[in-house]
Amino acid sequence: MSLLNCNRMNILPDKIADFSNRCLARAGVPSGEAALITRTLVEADARGIHSHGVMRLPLYISRMQKELNRASAKIETVRDDAATALVDAHYSAGQIAGVRAMELAMAKAEEFGVGMVVVRNSNHFGIAAHYAMMAAEKNMIGIAATNTTPLMPPTGGAEKVLGNNPLAIAAPSAGTFPILLDMAMSNAALGKILHAKTTGASIPEGWGADQGGSPTTDPAAVLNGGFMLPVGGPKGFGLAFMIELLTGVLGGVQFSKTLPSMYDLGQKQSVSHFMLAIDVARFIEIGLFKQLAAQLSGYVKNAVKAEGVTELYQPGEIEFRKEKERMETGIPIDAKVVEELNTLAESLGVPALTL
C-alpha cells in the first residue's frame, strides 16, 4: 500500500532505517557510516523533530553526488593536547564527525575529568541531542553545539548574520528518563519551517519575519528573503553569538556570513561542532548525582500547576516519551515527504518506501 493515499501514516522504524541505509549505500556511503547517519534521522523523527529526520536524506545524498560532502568519511585529529583536541572532518557527514568527536571527548574525560573537542570542515550533524546523550549514557554530562548558516538578524538589525546554532546538554538521572535540553537559538529550527512549507502548513507567530521584518505565519515568506527570530530576543541572539565563537571562530574556518547554506548546491560548507564531556564522578559519586538529579526533576514534576495544566515535564521528557511510543508503534511521516523520498529512491534504483 502506498503512503501517498494519506496525509500522514505510521511507518515502522525498521522500514525507514532499511530504506535510508539502502539509499545511502547507493550513494557510496559505507554500511557502518550509513547506519549511524540513519540512526540519527530515525531518532529525530521518533522524537517528533521531523525537521532533522528522514526528510533530510535527499539533500544529504544530493550533496554527496555533487561531491560537496564526502560519501566516505575522513576524520583527522589535527591537534591533541591532553583534555582538548581539534578535529578536521574534511567535509565528511556531520553525524560521523560528531560521533567521533564526542567519543574522543569522553575518552579524554575518563582520563582528565573533562574532554573538549572542536570539529572543523564538517556538515549538518542532525539533532544535537544525539551527541549529548552519548555522554549521559556513560554517566557523564554531555554538551554539544554547532554553528549553521546565517538565519537570524542581530537585535534591531535587518540582515542575517548568525545561525540558530543549536545547543544540547544531557545528564544521567535515576528518574524515568535522563535529563536533556536540546534547543536551537531561534524560536523554531529552520527544518521545521522547511517542513511546514513542504507540507503546506502555516507556522506559529513568532517563528519568523518576512523580508521587510514584519512577523509572518507564511513559511515561504521566511524562506524567501525573510528571517528566523531568536528565542528570547536579545538573549537568544547572544547565545547564538557565543556558540559561533565556540565553533566556527574557535575552529578557524567559516562562520557567520562566510558560511554558505547547505541548500546551496554549488559550495562546500565548513560547519563546526563543539563537544564537551564532563566525568560526573570527579565531582560527586555517580549514584548520588543521579538521585539528586531525579530529586530536581521531582521538584518540577510535583510543582503547583497553573490553571488548566494537567502535567509538568522535565527537560526532554516529552520527546523521550514520544520516542518510546513511536519506536514501538511507528513513526508518522507526511505523504509529501514520502513522495520526495520515493523520487530519490527511483533515481537510485532503490525500492520505494511503502507501508
N, C-alpha and C positions, 0 to 999 in steps of 0.2 A: 504493500500500500504506500503510495507516495504521500509525503508530508505536505505537498503543496495544495492539497484539498482543504487544509485547515489553516487558521491564522497562527496557531501555535500548538505543537504536540510534544508530548514527553518522549524522549529518546533515551534508552539505557546508556549509562556512561561507557560501558564496554564497546557499544556500537560506535559512539562518537570517537572513542580512542582508536579503534581499529581503522576507521575512516581517515582520521588525521594522520596516523602512522603510515598508512598506505600512500597518502598524498605526499608526505614529507619524503618518504623513501624514493618516490618517483622524481622528486626534485634533487635527489642526491645526498640527502641527509643520512648519516649512519644511524643504524637502528637504535642504539643506546641514546644518542642525542635526540632522535625523533621522539622517543618515548618520554624523555624529560620535557621537551617542548610541549608535547601533547598533554602531559600531566598538569602543567600549569594552565593550559587552556581549559581542560575539563574542570579543574579545581575552581577556576574563575566562574565558569557557567554554573557549577553546582552551588557556589556561594552567592549566586544572584548578580555577579559582576559581569554581565554579558558583554559589556564594552571591551573586556580583556579576554573574552572566551574564544570559541572556535570561529567566530566571525572574523578574527584577525588572520586566519590561515591563508586566504587568498593573497592578502597583502604581503605576508611573510614570504610566501613562495614566489610571488612576482618579483620581489626584491632579490631573492636568490637567483632567479632566472636571469635577471639583468646584471648579476654579479656585483650588486651593491652590498649584499650580505653574503658571508661565506656559508656555503651549504655544509661544509665540514669544518668544525671549529678548530681554531688555532689560538690557544690561550697561553700567554707567556708572562711569567713573573719577572719583571724587568728590574725590580729592586726589592730586596728582602732584608729588613732591619728589625730583628727581634720581634717586637709586638706589632710592627706595621709592614705593609707591603704595597707595592704598586704593580698592577696587572694590566697588560695590554691584550685586548681581546682580538685585535687585528680584524675588526668588522665581523666577528662571529655573532651567532644568535645571542641575544641578551640573556636568555634563560641559561644557556651553557656557561656564559661568563659569570652570571650572578651566582649560580650554584657553586662553581669552582671557587669564587671569591669568598663566599660565606664559609665554605669548607675550610679554606685557608685561615680565615679569621677565627673560626672555632678551634682549629689546631693551635693557633697562637694563644688563644685564651686559656686552653688547657695548660700550656707551658708558663705563660706570663700573667694569667689572670684576666687579660684583656687582649683582644686582637682587632686591628683595624685595617681594612683593605680598601683601596680606591681602584676602580677599574676605568680605563680609558679606551676609546675606539671600539665601543660596544654598540648594541642596538636595543630596541624596545625589549624589556625583560618581563613583560606581563605584570601580574599583580605583585606588589612589593611584599605582601603578607607571606608569600611562599618562602622567602629567604629569611625573614624574621622568625618564622615558625620553625625553620631548620634548627636555629639555636635553642628555642624554647623546648623543643623535643629532646635536647641534650642537656637539660637543666641549666640553660644559660639564658640571659636576656639578649635578644637579638634586635638590632636596629638596621633597617635597610632603607635607602633612599636613592633616587635617580633624578637626573635632570631631563627635561623634554624640550622640544622646540617651543619657541615663544608663543604663548596663548593669551597672556594677560597684560593689561597696561599697568603702569605704576599708578599709585593712588593719585587721582587728579589728572592722569595722562590719557592720551588717546592713540597710543601706539603699543603694539605687542612687544614687550621686552623680556618677559620671563615666562618659563613654562609653569605648569601647575605642580611640577616637582613633587611626586608622591613620597610619602614617609610611612613606614610601618615599624611598630615597636611591639614585640611579643615577649611574654614571660610565662614560665610554668606556674601552675596553681594546683592545689589539692581539690579545687572545685570541679564541677562537671566539665568545664571547658578551660583551656588556657586563656590567658588574658591577651587580647590582641587589638591594637589600634592600627587601622590601615586607612589612610586618607590622602587624597590629593589636596593641594592648596587652593584649588578652585572649588566653588560650590558644587561642582559636578565634574567628573572626569570627561575629557574630550570624547572618549569612546562612547560614553552614554549619550552625548549629543549626536554623534555619528549613528548610533543605534536608533535613536529617535527619528533621524532623517531617513534611515533605511526602512524603518517600519511605518513611516508616515505619521508619527505621533508628534504632539507638541511637547515642549519642555516646560518645567515649572518656572515661575517668575523668580528671578534672582540668579539663574544659571548663566545668563549671557546677555550681551547687548549687541545691537546692530552696528553697522559701520559708523553711524553718527553718534554712537554712545548711548542710544536710548534703549531701555530694557525691552526685551522681546521674548516671546514664547515660541518663536519660529526657529527650529534648529538650523534651517538653511540660511537664515539671516546672520546667525552667529558664525557659521562656517564660511560664508561668502563675504569676507572682509570685516566681520564683526569681532567681538571679543568675548572671552570667558571672564567671569568675575571671581575675584578671590574670596575665599571663605573668611568671614570676619573683617572684610575690608582691608585696612592697612596692616592688620595683624597677619592675615593670610599672605598678603604680599611680602611682608617682612620675613616670614618663614620660608617662602619660596626663594627669596633673595639669598638667605643663608644656606639653603640646600644647594643653590647654584655654586656658592663658594666651596662647599664641601665635595662637589662632584666635578663639574667641568673646569672650574678655575683651579682647584687643587690638582686635578689631573693634567692640567696644562694643554687641554685640547679645546674643542668647540664648546661654546656656552652662549647663552642669551641669543642675541641677534645673529651670531655666527653659526648657530646650529640649525641646519635645514630640516624641513618636515620629513617624516617617514613616508608621507604620501607623495613627496617629490621623487619621482622615479628616474630622475636624472642625476641625483647626487647621493654620495655616501653620507652616512651620519657618523659622528664620533660622540655617541652618547656615553655619559659617565655614570658610574654607580658608586655608592658609599655603603660599606658593610662594617658593622661593629658587633662583636660578640663579647659578652661580659660573663665571666665564670662566677655565678652566684655564690658558690661555696667559699670563695676567697673573702666574703664579707659576712656570711651567715650560713648556718647549717641548712642544707637544701630542704630537708623535711620541714623545718620551722618556717623557712621562707614561703614554701607552698601553703602552709597552714595560714600564715599571716596574709598572703595574697588572697586566699579564699575568704578570710575574715573581712578584708577590704571590700571584696565583691559582695559579701553578705550585707554590709552597710548600705550598698547601693540597692541590692535586690529588695531589702526589707525597709527601705526608706518610705516615709509617708508619701502617698501618691496624690498627684493633682487630680482635680475633679475630672471624671471621665476616663482616667488612665487605669488599665487593668493589670499591667505588669511593667516592671522596670528591668533594665538589662545592663549587664556589664559590657565593656567594650569588646566587640567581636562576637557576642553571644548569638545575635540574630543570624549572622552569617554561618556560624558553626551549626546551628540548628537546621538551617536551610540545607546546608551541605549534607548533613547526616541523612535527611529525608530524601533528597534528590539522588544521592548515590544509591539508594535502595529502590526508589520508585521511578526514576527517570528525570531527565533534565529538559525543561521546556525550551525549545528553540523556535524562533519565529520563522514562518514559512518563507519570507523574503530572504532571510539569511541562508536557509536551506537551499533556496534557488541559486544563490550565488555560489554556495559550496558545490552544488552539483554541476554548475557551469565549469568550475575548476576541475571537478572530477572528470568531466567529459574531455577537457583539454589534456588531462594527464593519463587518460585511459584507465581510470580507477572506477570501480562500481559506485553507483550513486548512493547517497545517504538516504535510506528509507526506513520506514517503521519496522 
